[in-house]
Amino acid sequence: MNFYTDAQCQIASEFISRLEVTKTEILWNVAELEKAKSLTEKDIETLKLKIAFLDSAIASAKLTATGKLVTDTDFFESGFDEDSY
């Protein structure tokens, strides 16, 4: 059963692309900062939270793009791994 319109699914697909670019940029910046040894523990924790948020938003948007109603089970089966954060 499709709970979303085609337009909503298209918007979700575009949103996924933007989120994945943002995540890639954050990961690249983290790598550069790690090389420069200019990250504090607080910086690392903040970045982990931002990446976790992006992962959850991407997982939710992917479910929306497929037209499924998002449930907690779907959310965690979609690839979000809360233990990795």
GIFEN-V457401 format. One record per residue. N is the residue number from 1. RES is the residue in one small letter. SS is DSSP state (H for helix, E for strand, L for the rest). PHI is phi as a letter, one per 40 degrees, with the letter a starting at -180 (none if undefined). D_LAST is the distance of its C-alpha to the last C-alpha in Angstrom with 2 decimals. Layout:
N_RES_SS_PHI_D_LAST / N_RES_SS_PHI_D_LAST
This chain:
1_m_L_none_32.66 / 2_n_L_c_31.58 / 3_f_L_c_30.39 / 4_y_L_b_30.13 / 5_t_L_c_32.86 / 6_d_H_d_33.02 / 7_a_H_c_32.63 / 8_q_H_c_29.37 / 9_c_H_c_28.08 / 10_q_H_c_29.23 / 11_i_H_c_27.58 / 12_a_H_c_24.25 / 13_s_H_c_24.76 / 14_e_H_c_25.51 / 15_f_H_c_22.53 / 16_i_H_d_20.27 / 17_s_H_d_21.98 / 18_r_H_c_21.51 / 19_l_H_c_17.79 / 20_e_H_c_17.39 / 21_v_H_c_19.63 / 22_t_H_c_17.72 / 23_k_H_c_14.42 / 24_t_H_c_16.61 / 25_e_H_c_18.21 / 26_i_H_c_15.13 / 27_l_H_c_14.04 / 28_w_H_c_17.72 / 29_n_H_c_17.97 / 30_v_H_c_15.11 / 31_a_H_c_17.00 / 32_e_H_c_20.19 / 33_l_H_c_19.05 / 34_e_H_c_17.82 / 35_k_H_c_21.29 / 36_a_H_c_22.94 / 37_k_L_f_21.02 / 38_s_L_b_20.74 / 39_l_L_b_17.16 / 40_t_L_c_16.80 / 41_e_H_c_13.95 / 42_k_H_c_14.01 / 43_d_H_d_13.96 / 44_i_H_c_10.88 / 45_e_H_c_9.00 / 46_t_H_c_10.86 / 47_l_H_c_10.12 / 48_k_H_c_6.31 / 49_l_H_c_7.44 / 50_k_H_c_10.16 / 51_i_H_c_8.61 / 52_a_H_c_6.64 / 53_f_H_c_10.18 / 54_l_H_c_11.91 / 55_d_H_c_10.41 / 56_s_H_c_11.46 / 57_a_H_c_14.70 / 58_i_H_c_15.44 / 59_a_H_c_15.10 / 60_s_H_c_17.30 / 61_a_H_c_19.71 / 62_k_H_c_20.12 / 63_l_H_c_21.14 / 64_t_H_c_23.48 / 65_a_H_c_24.92 / 66_t_L_c_25.92 / 67_g_L_g_27.67 / 68_k_L_c_25.87 / 69_l_L_c_25.27 / 70_v_L_c_21.55 / 71_t_L_b_20.78 / 72_d_H_d_17.71 / 73_t_H_c_18.53 / 74_d_H_d_19.01 / 75_f_H_d_15.78 / 76_f_H_c_13.66 / 77_e_H_c_16.31 / 78_s_L_c_16.11 / 79_g_L_h_13.12 / 80_f_L_c_10.10 / 81_d_L_b_7.68 / 82_e_H_c_5.81 / 83_d_H_c_5.44 / 84_s_H_c_3.80 / 85_y_L_b_0.00
